[in-house]
Amino acid sequence: MPGREEHKVAGGLAGGSTALAFAIEQPPLLTVVEVLGGVCGGAYAAGWPDILEPALSSHHRDSAHALGPVLLAGKVAFEQASSLQHSLRTQAAVCFQKAEGCSNGLEQLINLALGLVLHFAAGAVPGIPAGYLSHVALDAGTARGVPILTRGL
């Protein structure tokens, strides 16, 4: 059975690669920031199934590990990701424009940092569901597997 660290690494890889696919048209620096957001979001979310259903035994897998609900939620999350990323990137562009027009160094730094944080969040948006899905995929590959809908089904 995969452990917490294995799930975290797989979630980070899944989240980072997914964020990279979603950031393909961004400038290189912003792509790197978004991939970092995807790695962090994916690694973090990869632990959620076991938070919802603690891994006290190999029989702990129920609806939070079930293939049907997880795939459906993932589909919805990925469909909404582009819209949410567009909003975050638009707000980041506003911050970068404000930074360019500032003469105050501190205000300029704050706007630049906020723009980067918004791009980091834009990378986490697709990274989070990818990390969660990676957990279920790893668990599906074990002898115990994962249920289709709920425990016993």
TAMO-V261616 format. One record per pair of residues at least 24 apart in sequence whose C-alpha atoms are under 8 Angstrom apart, sorted by sequence separation. I is the first residue (numbers start at 0). J is the second residue. If there is no record, write none. Layout:
# TAMO-V261616
I:J / I:J
This chain:
# TAMO-V261616
14:38 / 15:39 / 90:114 / 91:115 / 13:38 / 14:39 / 11:37 / 12:38 / 14:40 / 15:41 / 91:117 / 11:38 / 14:41 / 90:117 / 91:118 / 10:38 / 11:39 / 13:41 / 14:42 / 11:40 / 12:41 / 88:117 / 11:41 / 12:42 / 87:117 / 88:118 / 10:41 / 11:42 / 87:118 / 10:42 / 11:43 / 9:42 / 10:43 / 87:120 / 88:121 / 7:41 / 8:42 / 10:44 / 11:45 / 87:121 / 7:42 / 10:45 / 6:42 / 7:43 / 9:45 / 84:121 / 7:45 / 83:121 / 84:122 / 6:45 / 7:46 / 6:46 / 84:124 / 83:124 / 3:46 / 80:124 / 80:125 / 77:125 / 76:125 / 77:128 / 76:128 / 73:128 / 73:129 / 0:57 / 73:132 / 21:81 / 70:132 / 69:132 / 66:135 / 65:135 / 64:135 / 66:145 / 65:145 / 66:146 / 67:147 / 68:148 / 64:145 / 65:146 / 66:147 / 67:148 / 36:118 / 37:119 / 40:122 / 41:123 / 45:127 / 64:146 / 65:147 / 66:148 / 32:115 / 36:119 / 40:123 / 44:127 / 48:131 / 65:148 / 35:119 / 36:120 / 39:123 / 40:124 / 43:127 / 44:128 / 47:131 / 61:145 / 62:146 / 65:149 / 33:118 / 34:119 / 36:121 / 37:122 / 38:123 / 41:126 / 42:127 / 45:130 / 46:131 / 58:143 / 60:145 / 61:146 / 65:150 / 29:115 / 32:118 / 33:119 / 36:122 / 37:123 / 40:126 / 41:127 / 44:130 / 45:131 / 48:134 / 57:143 / 60:146 / 62:148 / 32:119 / 33:120 / 35:122 / 36:123 / 37:124 / 39:126 / 40:127 / 41:128 / 43:130 / 44:131 / 45:132 / 48:135 / 61:148 / 62:149 / 33:121 / 34:122 / 37:125 / 38:126 / 41:129 / 42:130 / 45:133 / 46:134 / 61:149 / 62:150 / 29:118 / 33:122 / 34:123 / 37:126 / 41:130 / 45:134 / 61:150 / 32:122 / 33:123 / 36:126 / 37:127 / 40:130 / 41:131 / 60:150 / 22:122 / 21:122 / 19:122 / 18:122 / 21:125 / 18:123 / 18:124 / 15:122 / 18:125 / 17:125 / 18:126 / 14:123 / 17:126 / 14:125 / 15:126 / 14:126 / 17:129 / 13:126 / 14:127 / 14:128 / 11:126 / 14:129 / 13:129 / 14:130 / 13:130 / 10:129 / 11:130 / 10:130 / 13:133 / 9:130 / 10:131 / 10:133 / 9:133 / 10:134 / 9:134 / 6:133 / 6:134 / 6:137 / 1:137 / 1:138 / 0:138 / 0:141
